[in-house]
Amino acid sequence: MRLIIAGGRHLDDVALIRGALARAHASQPITVLIHGGSGFLGISAEDWAREQRLHVVRYPANWREFGKRAESIRNAFMLEDSRPDMLLALPGGTDTADLIAGAIRARVPVIDAEGNPVQATQTARTPQAASLRSLPNRTP
């Protein structure tokens, strides 16, 4: 399975990241882990994938070229280019929510950190969406 992991650029909860990846992998074996190369999330996810001997594809945002729009441009390209089978949604902000909504529109299944399906209604301004966007970042 080709899995995109998505979450906020300030997410630094290694237990959450690794636990969510392990649950997703146990449910359906991951062959390729795809991420946006953002800070701690990207490093932690890539470390986990390498320990599992998985392929990794990184899509860093081009901040110099696109400024504040870099994340949303990267996310749209990553979703289209990487051909994901699933998206793992971790807490994040507006760009993460937009990526989740884009995946749902593209009929890419989306799961949360616990492995539960994320529905289209959860990407709007609902309590469920708020939990995806605003869980506190925790350090290990």
C-alpha positions as CSV (number, residue, x, y, z in Angstrom):
1,M,0.0,0.0,0.0
2,R,1.2,3.5,-0.8
3,L,0.4,5.7,2.2
4,I,0.6,9.4,2.6
5,I,1.1,10.6,6.2
6,A,-0.3,14.1,6.8
7,G,-0.1,16.3,9.8
8,G,0.9,19.7,11.0
9,R,4.4,21.0,10.6
10,H,4.7,21.5,14.3
11,L,3.5,18.0,15.3
12,D,6.2,16.6,17.5
13,D,4.5,13.6,19.2
14,V,6.8,10.7,18.3
15,A,4.5,8.1,20.1
16,L,1.5,9.3,18.2
17,I,3.3,9.3,14.8
18,R,4.9,5.9,15.3
19,G,1.8,4.3,16.8
20,A,-0.4,5.6,14.0
21,L,2.0,4.2,11.4
22,A,2.2,0.8,13.2
23,R,-1.6,0.5,13.3
24,A,-1.9,1.4,9.6
25,H,0.8,-1.0,8.7
26,A,-0.7,-3.9,10.8
27,S,-4.1,-3.3,9.1
28,Q,-2.7,-3.1,5.6
29,P,1.0,-3.5,4.9
30,I,2.6,-0.3,3.7
31,T,5.1,-0.6,0.9
32,V,5.7,3.1,0.2
33,L,5.5,5.9,2.8
34,I,4.9,9.3,1.3
35,H,5.3,12.5,3.3
36,G,5.9,16.2,2.8
37,G,9.2,16.4,4.5
38,S,8.0,18.8,7.2
39,G,10.0,18.9,10.4
40,F,9.6,16.4,13.1
41,L,6.7,14.6,11.5
42,G,8.7,13.9,8.3
43,I,11.8,12.8,10.2
44,S,9.9,10.5,12.6
45,A,7.8,8.9,9.8
46,E,10.8,8.4,7.6
47,D,12.8,6.9,10.5
48,W,10.0,4.5,11.2
49,A,9.7,3.5,7.5
50,R,13.4,2.9,7.2
51,E,13.3,0.6,10.3
52,Q,10.5,-1.3,8.5
53,R,12.6,-1.5,5.3
54,L,9.9,0.5,3.3
55,H,10.4,2.8,0.4
56,V,10.1,6.5,1.2
57,V,9.0,9.3,-1.1
58,R,9.5,12.9,0.2
59,Y,7.7,16.0,-1.3
60,P,9.3,19.0,0.3
61,A,7.5,22.4,-0.1
62,N,9.2,25.0,-2.2
63,W,9.0,27.9,0.2
64,R,11.4,30.1,-1.8
65,E,9.4,29.9,-5.0
66,F,5.8,29.9,-3.6
67,G,6.1,31.5,-0.2
68,K,3.0,31.0,2.0
69,R,1.3,29.0,-0.7
70,A,4.1,26.4,-0.8
71,E,2.4,23.8,1.4
72,S,-1.0,23.9,-0.4
73,I,0.8,23.7,-3.8
74,R,3.0,20.8,-2.5
75,N,0.0,19.0,-1.0
76,A,-2.0,19.1,-4.2
77,F,0.9,17.9,-6.3
78,M,1.8,15.2,-3.7
79,L,-1.8,13.8,-3.8
80,E,-1.9,13.7,-7.6
81,D,1.7,12.6,-8.3
82,S,2.2,9.9,-5.6
83,R,-0.8,7.7,-6.5
84,P,-1.6,6.9,-2.8
85,D,-3.8,4.1,-1.7
86,M,-4.6,5.7,1.6
87,L,-3.9,8.9,3.6
88,L,-3.1,8.8,7.4
89,A,-4.4,12.0,8.9
90,L,-2.7,13.3,12.0
91,P,-3.4,16.7,13.8
92,G,-2.6,19.7,11.7
93,G,-3.9,23.0,10.5
94,T,-5.7,24.3,7.5
95,D,-3.3,22.9,4.9
96,T,-3.6,19.4,6.5
97,A,-7.4,19.7,6.5
98,D,-7.3,20.8,2.8
99,L,-5.1,17.8,1.9
100,I,-7.6,15.5,3.7
101,A,-10.5,17.0,1.9
102,G,-8.6,16.7,-1.4
103,A,-8.0,13.0,-0.7
104,I,-11.6,12.4,0.1
105,R,-12.6,14.2,-3.2
106,A,-10.2,12.0,-5.1
107,R,-11.7,8.9,-3.4
108,V,-8.5,8.1,-1.5
109,P,-9.5,6.5,1.8
110,V,-8.5,8.5,4.9
111,I,-7.9,7.2,8.3
112,D,-7.1,8.9,11.6
113,A,-4.3,8.0,14.1
114,E,-6.5,5.3,15.6
115,G,-7.2,3.7,12.2
116,N,-10.8,5.0,12.0
117,P,-12.1,6.2,8.7
118,V,-12.3,10.0,8.2
119,Q,-15.5,11.1,6.4
120,A,-16.0,14.2,4.3
121,T,-18.0,15.9,7.0
122,Q,-15.1,15.6,9.4
123,T,-12.9,17.9,7.2
124,A,-15.4,20.8,7.7
125,R,-15.5,23.0,10.8
126,T,-16.9,20.2,13.1
127,P,-15.8,18.9,16.5
128,Q,-14.2,15.9,14.7
129,A,-12.3,18.1,12.4
130,A,-11.1,20.3,15.3
131,S,-9.7,17.2,16.9
132,L,-7.6,16.5,13.7
133,R,-6.5,20.1,13.5
134,S,-5.8,21.0,17.1
135,L,-4.7,18.1,19.2
136,P,-1.8,19.5,21.3
137,N,1.7,18.8,20.1
138,R,3.4,16.6,22.6
139,T,7.0,15.7,22.9
140,P,8.1,12.1,23.6
